[in-house]
Amino acid sequence: MTLRQRLRYWFDATMDRGTPALIGWLALASLLLITSITVLVVLSTNEETEANGGWAGVAWMSMLRTLDPGTMGGDTGGPVFLGLMLTATVGGIFIVSALIGVLTTGLDNRLQQLRKGRSRLVEHGHTIILGWSEQVFTVVAELVEANQSERRSCVVILADRDKVGMEDQIRMRVPDTGRTHVICRSGNPLKRADLELVSPDTARSVMVLPPGGDDSDTGVIKTLLLLNNRAWPGSRPHVVAAVQDSGNLSVARLAAGETGLVVDAEDFAVRLVAQSHRQTGLSAVCDELLSFVGNEIYLRPEPSLTGMTYGEALHWYELGVPIGMRRTDGRVLVNPPMDTEIQDGDSMVVVAEDDLLIRLADTTVPVVRTAVSCLPGPPPVPDRTLLIGWNSRGPKIVSLLDQLVRPGSVLDIAAPRRPAQALAVPRANLTLGHRPCSPTSRRSLESLGLGGYQHIVVLSDETVPPDLADDRTLVTLLHLRDIEIRLGDPYSIVTEMNDDCNREIAQVTKADDFIVSTKLVCLLLTQLAENPELYEVLSDLFDPAGSEIYLKPAARYLRPGARANFATVIEAARQCGETAIGYRLGALSDRPPFYGVFLNPPRGAALALGDRDHVVVLAEQ
């Protein structure tokens, strides 16, 4: 390789270093031009050199004319001097023009880099959201609500999308972020280098959102592996995630490690559908408990209650409703036996609007004894249920319903195709059947003989996009309600929805319950990201074994028409071995945002419940 080629290679290598290298070359060119002009003036002119202060003055003049061509307008002297100054001015024009171009290009490149969201984050105590889906807006809105009492909080989103596009969508869907600063970064959460952009070492929590699609769990598991195998210089933030397929749960938990929390989204959705089939209004209760709007669940030590029984402690709260306790060894007891003693170091599990709004009472609110009924519930009887539509959750819903219903119950599956595999499995309590049906066809629905069913469950169609599936569900619901009105034979309707916005539109159908499982899963993840200690409480609460949330007829607790208060309802439920946390007014069951559900109401306020109203309790059955 020749010397010229080596010099050319070296020059090209320096040019590849970007804007600083280009500015350096322009500075060197300016220095050479100024030095050359100064030397030539000093050597070729004596009079002009002495008139301008010697070589130092000439150098100063050359620099000014190189950097500012306009300064030569008043020059006087001989032809050689003027020619050299003109040369400096012309050279300066090219150098300054090139410098302006370099600076403009460098600034534009820097702005483009900032728009790409590739700068490293410098935050502390922030919440990281990995991935992007339609539910990210629900998570951000909940985190904003949760951090309202904080002086300053930060939520950081890392997703393989355009930074500006993400920020525009968040501003449109969550316009008021209050004191919470929402920052977006463009990068792939599956790449370690991109993960470092969001400063995971100083984060408070990391939430891994399922991206959606048939293979979404693979990305979640890989992200959990990346986080678990990362070298953490200090204490690692708690990590929460959700998987869509129950078969991937054990693998995801292994990938997350001992400190990671993984939620089975499919199992959670199945439980809500199956339990709402007989407990209409359950989703509204779960929505409030899991959301940061309204009442939430808190763990709070109350040393002054030590030595009391759980049943006695139910009446010693002025603000907040106890639903259980956590022992010092970490065991969580939801709705324990009323004679369970509260021991030293136990924490109470309380439903309240805020942890600052939990307060013990100086004196208990009087109970209206004459209004207490505490009637036993009607004996369970076999029923007939119609399941309209079929999706991947169908087999699990059928299996869970088989555990909940009485022997001799009937479940007919109305779907275009026969679910042969689900029908072939023997059931203990259910008799399964298949009725060919097109869910959006009025004639097809009428042929099912809807008047012979007590409950109808409508499943979302997974073969089409979520928005189109909700549109079809809405058409089905309108047909079902119109047929019910014509028959005059009421039946309960529970349906799956993909988008919570469509739930409000669908209220015109007056369906008894809407299960928006994707939203509820995101609310659950957000609660765990803010307070991982709630994991055991929520796992117990939504587990079919043990105590669960029920909406039972108000007549079981209060005499019809009797004037009482919520303290009386708590006492009536206590006598039945249950914990009352609120009530649902049937007249308001179709009105958002709470759909008639009132949790943790004032204990002393006057209350009268009718035949259409229900009490929200924690009970074993």
Salt bridges, closest charged atoms under 4 A:
ASP12 OD1 - ARG8 NE 3.63
ASP75 OD1 - ARG65 NH2 2.40
GLU123 OE2 - ARG152 NH2 3.14
GLU134 OE2 - ARG173 NH2 2.74
GLU167 OE2 - LYS163 NZ 2.76
ASP168 OD1 - ARG171 NH2 2.52
ASP194 OD1 - ARG118 NH2 2.82
GLU196 OE1 - ARG230 NH2 2.81
ASP201 OD1 - ARG230 NH1 2.43
GLU266 OE1 - LYS396 NZ 3.07
ASP267 OD2 - ARG271 NE 2.77
ASP287 OD2 - LYS519 NZ 3.14
GLU302 OE2 - ARG300 NE 2.85
GLU318 OE1 - ARG359 NE 3.35
ASP329 OD2 - ARG331 NE 2.88
ASP346 OD2 - ARG327 NH1 2.49
ASP383 OD2 - ARG278 NH1 2.50
ASP383 OD2 - HIS455 NE2 3.50
ASP412 OD2 - ARG384 NH2 3.67
GLU446 OE2 - ARG442 NE 2.93
ASP461 OD2 - ARG472 NH1 3.13
GLU462 OE2 - ARG393 NH1 3.02
ASP482 OD2 - ARG442 NH1 2.81
ASP482 OD2 - ARG486 NE 3.21
GLU484 OE1 - ARG481 NH1 2.13
GLU496 OE2 - ARG393 NE 2.86
ASP500 OD2 - LYS519 NZ 3.10
ASP512 OD2 - ARG481 NH2 3.09
GLU530 OE2 - ARG204 NH2 2.80
GLU571 OE1 - HIS315 NE2 2.76
GLU571 OE2 - ARG369 NH1 3.36
GLU571 OE2 - ARG574 NH2 2.77
GLU578 OE2 - LYS552 NZ 2.84
GLU578 OE2 - ARG556 NH2 3.99
ASP590 OD2 - LYS510 NZ 2.78
